[in-house]
Amino acid sequence: MLSEKIAEYIGAIDEAVVAAVNAGAARVPALAARLAAADIQAVRRVADLDRLPVLTKDDLLQAQRADPPFGGTVAADARVRNVFVSPGPLYEPRLAGPDPWRWGEALRAAGIGAGDIVLNCFSYHLSPAGAMFEEGALAVGATVIPAGVGNQDLQVQAAAAIGATAYTGPPSYLKALFERADGLGVSLPIRRALVTAEPLPESLRAWLSSRVDTVLQAYGTAEAGLLGYETAPGSGLALPTGVLVQVCDAATGRPYTDDSVGQVVVTLLRPDQPLVRFGTGDLSAWTLGPDGSLRLAGVLGRIGEAVKVRGMFLHPRQAAEALAGEPGLAAYRFVVERTDHRDVLRCEVVPTPDAEDGLTERLRETIRSRLRLVAEVVGVPSLPEGPIVEDRRDWS
């Protein structure tokens, strides 16, 4: 049954993928070169792309450094409205057109639409997340409060005064807003929430559901936009339009036609941004929804060493680049823990004997500015051998 559903999905999207990839190759020489290197003269079906090596985030980063700003993934004649910067740095375009990241489809599934006022608590600063959800909310006819992150008192007061009926942001942040509202004696009118950027364990979903009528989870990336969304709690992630989603063997890139766990690999159906066979680094598997439709089983882990902290990736390589050459620093490691459904990041540092006063404060600012993460910096006498990024979170 599962293999048949996968075949049906590929068959239904095959023509659109072929048209988008071939048109993209005609407009973007870098894609044409990738296809030629894989001995693909022309794409006639989705299966032809199986010979194309998966494009990793590191590949994209190197391509952008060699051919800034987008590494040959955007057509020269494409209208780019904004350029966002993710850790790396990785530059991500916001192309012209309504809802270019397709999040409106997930918002509709959560019952958010015309008449709703959405409290959007994703960052608007360099990161594309805030703009992604604003575009999606506007596409479904909703009004948006661009709340961003931080200053919870003001966010709570604004949401209550304006009458916010819906929320977009990480689930842990919604819990923090309700707790802050309780402390201020304010009633939040939020009744629908679409959450993403971090796991939604059942204990947290249950807590939020005691306050909010509808709490659904979605999944996407900064590079590709929406890649899956719930239609009911625990229903698996329905596949959106406008993108080919595959689950592939992490070593070979071969697409799975069963329920094996593999990397989520995507191809955008946009000739002006032909991101083809892009490996998200996220692990998932195929499953069937309550209605028998093909769905993703959710994010089941990550490939490699990168860790997502409060919606932002922390990669050991990026951490090493950020702290390289810092005077007074002999050794360090980052530790991620989970307290009351919130990520807590700590950087343990070993000072050199001649380290000056103020080392921890300086490193805290370096981490904030270069990695865009808030971390507690703690001096320790020594550190054990091991990874420089350690994830100790319990998602139960």
C-alpha positions in Angstrom: 0.0 0.0 0.0 2.7 2.5 0.9 4.8 1.9 -2.2 1.6 2.3 -4.3 0.9 5.7 -2.6 4.4 6.9 -3.3 4.1 5.8 -6.9 0.8 7.7 -7.2 2.4 10.8 -5.6 5.3 10.8 -8.1 3.0 10.1 -11.0 0.8 13.0 -10.1 3.7 15.5 -9.8 5.9 14.0 -12.5 4.9 16.4 -15.3 5.2 19.5 -13.2 8.7 18.5 -11.9 9.9 17.8 -15.5 8.7 21.1 -16.7 10.1 23.1 -13.8 13.6 21.4 -13.8 14.0 21.7 -17.6 12.9 25.3 -17.6 15.2 26.0 -14.6 18.2 24.4 -16.4 17.6 26.7 -19.3 17.7 29.8 -17.1 20.4 28.8 -14.5 23.7 27.5 -15.9 24.8 26.1 -12.6 21.8 23.7 -12.7 22.5 22.8 -16.3 26.1 22.0 -15.3 24.9 19.8 -12.4 22.7 17.8 -14.7 25.4 17.5 -17.4 27.9 16.2 -14.7 25.4 13.5 -13.8 25.1 12.7 -17.6 21.4 13.8 -17.6 20.9 15.4 -21.0 17.2 16.2 -20.4 14.8 15.4 -17.6 11.9 13.3 -18.9 10.6 12.0 -15.6 11.2 12.3 -11.8 13.2 9.1 -11.8 15.9 10.7 -14.1 16.8 12.9 -11.1 17.8 9.9 -9.1 21.2 10.1 -10.8 21.8 13.6 -9.6 23.8 13.8 -6.3 22.0 15.3 -3.4 22.9 19.0 -2.9 23.8 19.4 0.7 23.7 22.6 2.8 27.5 22.6 2.9 27.5 22.3 -0.9 25.2 25.3 -1.2 27.4 27.3 1.2 30.5 26.6 -0.9 28.6 27.4 -4.1 27.5 30.7 -2.6 31.0 31.6 -1.6 32.2 30.8 -5.1 29.3 32.5 -6.9 27.6 35.0 -4.5 25.1 35.6 -3.4 22.9 32.5 -4.2 25.4 30.0 -5.7 23.6 29.6 -9.0 20.3 28.6 -7.6 18.4 31.7 -8.7 17.8 32.8 -12.3 19.5 36.0 -13.3 16.2 37.5 -14.4 14.3 36.5 -11.2 12.9 39.3 -9.1 14.4 39.1 -5.7 12.5 41.2 -3.1 14.6 40.5 -0.1 17.8 38.7 0.9 17.9 36.9 4.2 20.9 35.6 6.1 21.0 32.3 8.0 23.9 31.1 10.1 26.8 30.0 7.8 26.3 32.6 6.5 23.8 31.3 4.0 21.9 33.8 1.8 18.3 33.1 1.0 16.1 35.0 -1.5 12.5 36.1 -1.1 11.2 36.0 -4.7 8.3 38.0 -6.0 4.8 36.7 -6.0 2.3 35.9 -3.3 3.3 33.4 -0.6 6.5 32.3 -2.3 7.2 29.8 0.5 3.7 28.3 0.4 2.9 28.4 4.1 -0.7 29.5 3.4 -1.6 25.9 2.8 -0.6 24.9 6.3 -2.4 27.9 7.8 -5.6 27.0 6.1 -5.3 23.5 7.5 -5.2 25.0 11.0 -8.3 27.0 10.3 -6.6 30.3 10.0 -7.9 32.7 7.3 -9.9 35.9 6.7 -10.9 37.6 9.9 -8.1 36.1 11.9 -5.4 38.3 13.5 -2.1 36.4 13.6 0.5 37.0 16.3 3.6 36.1 14.3 6.4 35.3 16.8 9.1 34.3 14.3 12.1 36.6 13.9 12.0 39.4 11.3 15.7 40.1 11.8 17.8 38.7 8.9 16.1 35.3 9.3 13.3 34.6 6.7 11.0 32.9 9.2 9.0 36.1 10.1 8.5 37.0 6.5 7.6 33.4 5.5 4.7 33.3 7.9 3.6 36.9 7.3 3.4 36.1 3.5 1.4 32.9 4.3 -1.0 34.7 6.6 -1.6 37.6 4.2 -2.3 35.0 1.4 -5.1 33.5 3.4 -6.6 36.9 4.2 -5.5 37.3 7.8 -4.1 40.3 9.5 -0.6 40.1 11.0 1.0 41.4 14.2 4.7 41.3 13.4 5.7 40.4 17.0 9.0 38.8 16.3 10.8 37.5 19.4 11.5 39.1 22.8 9.6 41.7 24.9 6.9 39.3 26.0 5.1 41.9 28.1 4.5 44.0 25.0 3.6 41.0 22.9 1.0 39.9 25.4 -0.5 43.3 25.8 -0.7 43.9 22.1 -2.2 40.5 21.4 -4.9 41.1 24.0 -5.6 44.7 23.0 -5.7 44.0 19.2 -7.5 40.7 19.7 -5.1 38.2 18.2 -7.0 35.0 17.4 -4.1 33.0 16.0 -0.4 32.3 16.6 2.6 31.3 14.5 5.9 30.5 16.1 7.7 27.8 18.2 5.4 25.9 20.5 7.6 26.6 23.6 7.3 30.3 23.0 3.5 30.1 22.9 3.6 28.4 26.3 5.9 31.2 27.6 3.4 33.8 26.3 0.5 32.2 28.1 2.5 32.0 31.3 3.5 35.6 31.0 -0.1 36.6 30.4 -1.1 34.7 33.5 1.5 36.7 35.5 0.2 40.0 34.1 -3.4 39.0 34.7 -4.1 39.3 30.9 -6.3 36.9 28.9 -5.0 35.9 25.5 -7.7 35.5 22.9 -5.6 33.1 20.7 -7.7 30.1 19.5 -5.6 28.6 16.7 -1.9 28.0 16.5 0.4 26.7 13.8 3.8 25.8 15.4 7.1 24.7 14.0 10.9 25.2 14.3 11.2 22.6 17.2 9.6 19.3 18.2 6.1 19.3 19.7 6.1 16.5 22.4 2.7 15.3 23.5 3.2 16.7 26.9 3.6 20.2 25.4 0.8 19.7 22.9 -1.5 18.7 25.8 -0.5 21.8 27.8 -1.2 24.1 24.8 -4.4 22.4 23.9 -5.8 23.2 27.3 -5.5 26.9 26.3 -5.9 26.8 22.5 -8.7 25.1 20.5 -6.4 24.1 17.6 -2.7 23.3 17.8 -1.1 21.9 14.7 2.5 21.3 13.7 4.2 22.1 10.4 7.6 21.5 8.9 9.8 23.4 6.6 13.2 24.9 6.0 14.6 28.4 5.3 15.8 27.3 1.9 12.7 25.5 0.7 9.7 26.8 2.7 6.8 24.6 3.7 7.5 20.8 3.3 4.7 19.3 5.4 1.8 20.1 7.8 -0.6 18.4 10.1 -4.3 18.3 9.3 -5.2 17.0 12.8 -3.0 16.3 15.8 -0.7 13.4 15.2 -1.9 12.9 11.7 1.5 12.9 10.0 2.6 15.7 7.7 0.6 16.2 4.6 2.6 17.1 1.5 2.2 20.6 0.1 1.9 21.7 -3.5 4.8 23.4 -5.3 7.6 21.1 -4.2 8.7 17.5 -4.7 9.4 15.8 -1.4 11.4 12.6 -1.3 12.8 10.4 1.5 16.2 9.2 0.4 19.0 6.9 1.6 21.4 9.2 3.4 24.4 7.6 1.9 23.4 6.9 -1.7 20.6 9.5 -2.3 18.3 6.7 -3.6 14.6 7.5 -2.9 12.8 5.1 -0.6 9.6 3.5 -1.6 8.9 2.0 1.8 8.9 3.3 5.4 12.7 3.4 5.9 14.1 6.4 7.7 16.0 8.6 5.4 16.9 12.2 4.5 14.2 14.6 3.3 15.3 15.7 -0.2 13.3 18.4 -2.0 13.0 20.0 -5.4 11.3 23.3 -5.8 8.9 23.6 -8.8 10.1 27.1 -9.6 12.1 27.7 -12.7 13.3 31.1 -11.3 14.7 29.2 -8.2 15.5 25.7 -9.4 16.7 24.2 -6.1 16.9 20.6 -7.2 17.5 17.5 -5.1 18.4 19.6 -2.0 19.1 17.6 1.1 17.5 19.3 4.1 19.6 17.3 6.6 16.4 16.2 8.4 15.4 12.6 8.8 11.9 11.3 8.2 10.0 8.3 6.8 6.9 7.8 4.8 3.6 6.9 6.5 -0.1 7.1 5.8 -2.5 9.6 7.2 -5.9 8.8 8.7 -7.4 9.3 5.3 -4.9 6.9 3.6 -3.0 9.8 2.0 0.8 9.7 1.8 2.5 11.7 4.6 5.8 12.3 6.3 6.2 10.8 9.8 7.6 14.1 11.1 11.2 15.0 11.8 12.9 12.0 13.3 16.4 13.4 13.7 19.2 15.1 11.8 22.1 14.0 9.6 25.5 15.1 10.8 26.4 17.2 13.8 24.2 20.3 13.5 21.7 20.9 16.3 18.7 23.2 16.2 18.4 25.5 19.2 15.3 27.6 19.5 14.7 27.4 15.8 18.3 28.2 14.8 21.0 25.7 13.7 24.2 25.4 15.7 26.9 23.6 13.7 30.2 22.7 15.3 32.0 24.1 12.2 30.2 27.4 12.6 30.9 27.5 16.3 34.6 26.9 15.7 34.7 29.7 13.1 33.0 32.1 15.5 35.3 31.4 18.5 38.5 31.0 16.5 41.3 33.2 17.8 39.4 34.5 20.8 42.1 35.6 23.3 42.0 33.9 26.7 40.1 30.9 25.5 41.8 27.5 25.9 38.8 25.1 25.2 35.0 25.2 25.0 31.9 23.2 24.4 28.2 24.0 23.9 25.6 22.1 25.8 21.9 22.2 24.9 19.4 21.1 27.6 15.6 21.4 27.9 13.9 22.9 30.9 10.1 23.3 31.2 9.8 22.9 27.4 12.4 25.5 26.6 15.8 25.2 25.1 18.7 26.3 27.3 22.1 26.8 25.7 25.2 26.9 27.8 28.8 27.4 26.6 31.4 26.0 29.0 34.8 27.6 28.6 38.3 26.9 29.9 40.2 30.2 30.3 43.9 30.4 29.6 46.1 31.3 32.6 46.5 34.8 31.3 42.9 35.4 30.4 41.7 38.9 31.2 38.6 39.7 33.2 35.5 39.9 31.2 36.1 36.8 29.1 32.7 35.3 29.7 30.9 38.5 28.9 32.9 39.0 25.7 32.2 35.5 24.5 28.5 35.8 25.3 28.4 38.8 23.0 30.4 37.0 20.3 28.0 34.0 20.4 25.0 36.4 20.2 26.4 38.4 17.3 28.1 35.7 15.2 25.9 32.6 15.9 22.7 34.6 16.7 22.1 32.6 19.8 21.8 33.5 23.4 23.9 31.4 25.7 25.0 31.3 29.3 28.8 31.3 29.3 30.3 29.5 32.3 34.0 29.2 33.2 35.1 25.6 34.1 38.6 24.3 35.0 38.6 21.6 32.3 36.5 19.8 29.8 36.3 16.1 28.9 37.1 14.8 25.4 34.1 14.8 23.1 32.0 16.9 20.7 32.0 20.6 21.0 28.2 20.6 20.6 26.4 18.2 23.0 22.6 17.8 22.9 21.2 16.6 26.2 17.5 17.4 25.6 14.8 14.9 26.5 11.8 15.4 24.2 9.4 13.1 26.2 
